[in-house]
Amino acid sequence: MSTLKRFLNGRDVISSFEVIENRLKICRSCENKYGDELKNMICKICECKIRYKVRFETSTCPQDKWNSVDS
């Protein structure tokens, strides 16, 4: 389900702190990221800013290293 659709249906769109931290841990050690500081980290594959991507429940890693909360 898309983030906007979830929001319009009154469901949470932002992941829990624990989920965000777990995703960041995975992304920080990934060989497919540019940058070392969170504000500059970008995924080489999907070109998303990691600091935003990890926050949304519907987001997924393009390498299947982590999935959406709905999965």
N, C-alpha and C positions, 0 to 999 in steps of 0.2 A: 504494500500500500504506500503511495507516495506521501511525502512529508506534508504537503498542503492538504491532501485528502484527510489524513489523520487529524490534522489541526482543525479542519472544518467539522469533523465528526466529534470534536471534543476530547480527542485522545492525546496523550503525551507525545511530543515530537523530540524532546531533548532527553538524551540518555542519562542514566544515573551517573553519579561521580565515579563509582567503581567501574562501570563499563567504559567510561571515557578514559580513565587511567589505564585500564587494561589495553585498550586499543592504542593509546599513545605509546605504551611500553613496546608493543609489537612494532609500531611504525618507526620508533626511534632506532630500532635495531635492524630495520629493513634495508636491503641493498638497493631498493628502488625509490629512494627518497633523496631529494636535494635539500641542503641546509642542515644545520645542527641545532639552531635555536627554533623553538616552537613557532615564533612569528614568521620565520622564513622557510619552514619545512613544506615542501611540495612533493607530491607523488609523481614520479617520472612516468608512470603508466597512464593514469587518468588526468594528470595535471591539476588535481584539486589541492587547495590549501588544506593541509592535514589538520590544522587547529580548528577548522570548521567542520570538516568531514567527519571526524570522530565523535562529534557532539550529537548528530542526528540519529535517531533510532533506526531509520530506514536505510542508512548508509551501509555500504558493504565495501570490503577491500577488493580491488580488481584481481588480486592474486589469491583470493579466498583464505587469507590469513586470519580474518575475522569477518563475521556476518552481521546482518541486521538483527535487532532485538527480536523481531517477529519470527526469525528463522528457527 
